[in-house]
Amino acid sequence: MDGNFFDIIAQSSAFHIYFGSIALLLTIMNPLGMLAIFMGMTSDFTHHERKSISIRSSIAIAIILVLVNWFGTDVLGFFGVKLPAFEVAGGILLFLGSLPMVSPKRIKESIPDDENDVHKSDMAIVPLAFPIVSGPAAILQVMICLQRFGNNFKVKLILTFATITSVLILFLCFYFSDYLTKYISINGLRIIKIFVGIILLSIAVNIISHGLITIFHIT
């Protein structure tokens, strides 16, 4: 990612940090792309079950990312892990995780093979909340925001509200999935998923290159 973009946001007001963080988080969370996965995973479920899963998964996603926001850097510091190394590792995982999105396969084929073995009451947490939505890519994005904007109480508070807002948008996509699919066909969701997959692959390459440049002090 372009460091200048983060620098500009970091020097701006809380208003710009808030909306800039939302834009970055939504790019990784990919609500419309996740909607395609959500519909694929819950295609055999009832209307009530979809709503229940959307509520539980959204709460879990918010808790995970908010905890990362407040304690993530301390955990990395405890284990002696530097952010550039985390960027490279997270970027590789994001790249590998985004590859299935650009493959011309059915939506269900992008879901882990063991998904059918997961009980309905647990699927909202694993694998939907983690690692599909709030996985390494989303966690890395929060960590990068903390580094670029400033790892202090004010920034963490702003990022907390930005995270909750982003998760709320994702929740609305999940909760009203039955209505959204009336206007967006399954084929339309596939196209959106592929397009966002390409964007995520590009972001992954930027993250990896930025981490490598920092680690090896490349000018």
N, C-alpha and C positions, 0 to 999 in steps of 0.2 A: 504494500500500500504506500501511497505517496505521503511521506512524512510532512511535506508542506501543508497538505490538507489538514492533518491533525494539528499542526502548529497554528494554523489560522483559527481553527475552532477553539484551541486551548487559550488563545489570546482574546477570545470574544466573551460576551456576557453569558450568564447562566442560561439565558433563553436559547442562545445558539448552541451551547453545549448540550442542552436537553434535547432539542430537535435534531442536532447532529448525531447524538448517540442513538436516538430512535431510528434514524435512517440507516445507520451502520448495523444495528441489531436486527432490523427487519430484513436487511439484505441477507444476513446469515440465516435468520429464522425462516424466511421465505414462506409467508403465510399461504399463498396460492399453491406453491409447490407442495407444501406440507398438507394442504387440503386434499390434493390428489392422493397422497399416501394415506391420509386419514380415511378417505372414502374407500380406498382399496382394502384397508385393514378392517373396516367396520361394515363392509358391503352386506354381510349376512346378519347384521345386528338390527334390532328394532330401533325405532325413532327415539324411544326413551333411553335405551342403552347408549346410543350415540351421544345424547346430551349428558348423560352421567359420566361417560368417559371423557368428554370434552372438559367438564368441570374439574375432575380429579387430575387430569394430565396438566391442565393449565396451572393449577395450584402447585403441583410438583415442579413444573418448569420455573415458575416464579421463585420458589424457595431455593432451588439449586443456584440460579443465577444471582439472586440477591446475596446468598451466602458467599459465592465466589467474589462478588463485588466487595464485601466487607472483610473477608478473611483469606481470599485467594493469594494475594501477594505475600502474606505472612506465612502461608503454607509453603509456597515456593522458596521463600527465604529460609525457612526451617530446614528444608532438604538441600539447600545450597544450589537451587536451580535458577539460572539466569533467564530473563525473558526472551533473549534471542534464541536460546536453545529450545525454549517452549514454543516459540514461533515456528521454528523449523519442524519440530515434532507435530505440532498442531496443524501446520500447513500440509504436511504429508498426509495426515489422517483426513483432512478436509478434501484433499485431492482424490484420495482413494475412495472416500465416501461419496464424492460427487460424480465419479465415473458412471455408476449405474443410472444416474439421472439422465445422461445424454445417450444412453443405449435405447434403441427403438424396441423396447419390450413392454409387455403389459404391466400395468401399475402393480399388480400383486406380485410380479416377479422381482420387484425391487425391494420387497419386504423380506427380512430374514427367514430362512427356511423353518426355523423352530417356532415361528410366530403362532402356528396352529396349536402348539403345545402349551401356550400361555393362557392361563385362565382369564376370563373376561374382566374379572375384578382387579387383576394385576396388570393387564395390558396397558392401562392408562399410565402407569408408572414406567414399566419396562415392557416393551422397548420404546413406547411412544415419547414419553417425557425425556427419558435417557436410555440410549444415546442418540435417538433420531433427531430430536429438536434441540435440547440443551446438552449436546455432546461437545467434543473437543473444539469444534469451530466456534460455537457460541461462547463457550468458556474463554477461549483465546481472545475473542473480540472484546469481552468485558475486561480482560487483563490488559489488552492493548489500550483501551480507553483510559484505564487508570494510569498507565504509564504516560500517555500523551497529554491528558488533561490535568494531571496532578493527583497524587495519591494522598488526598487529605479529606477531612470530614465533609467539607462543602461539596467537593466533586463526587464523593461516594453517595451523598444524599441525593444529588441531582441524578446520578446514574441509577440509583434505586427507583426513583420516580419514572425515569426513562425506560427502565427494564419492565416495570409493572405496566406501563402504557403499552409497550411492545407486546407483552404477553396478553394483554387485554384484547388487542387487535387480532392476535392469533386465536384467542379463545372465541371471539365472535365468528371467525371463519369456521372453526370447528362446530360451534354450537348451532349455527344456521347453515350447516353444510347441505342439508336437504333442500333448502330454498336456493342456495347459490348454484347448485348443480342443475337447477331448472333453467338457468340462464347461461351457464357455462357447461358445455357438453364434456363428456369424458375425453373425447379427442382434443378439445380445447385445453383441458387440464394437462394432457400429455404434452402438448406444444409448449405450454407455459413452463412445465417441469423441465423440459429439455433446454429451453432458453435460459432459465435460471441456473440450471446445472452448468452451462457454459460460463456464465458469470461467476459462479462459485469456483470453478476450475481456475479461472483467471485470477480471482482473489487469492486462491491457494498458492499459485505461482508467485504472486507479489509478496505474500507473507513469507514464503520460503526464501525468496531472494533477499528480502529485507533482513531476515535473520542471519543469513549467510554473510551478507555484506557487513553486518555489525560484528559477527563473530570473528571474521578474518580481516576486519579493518580494511575492506576494499574501498578505494576511492573512485 
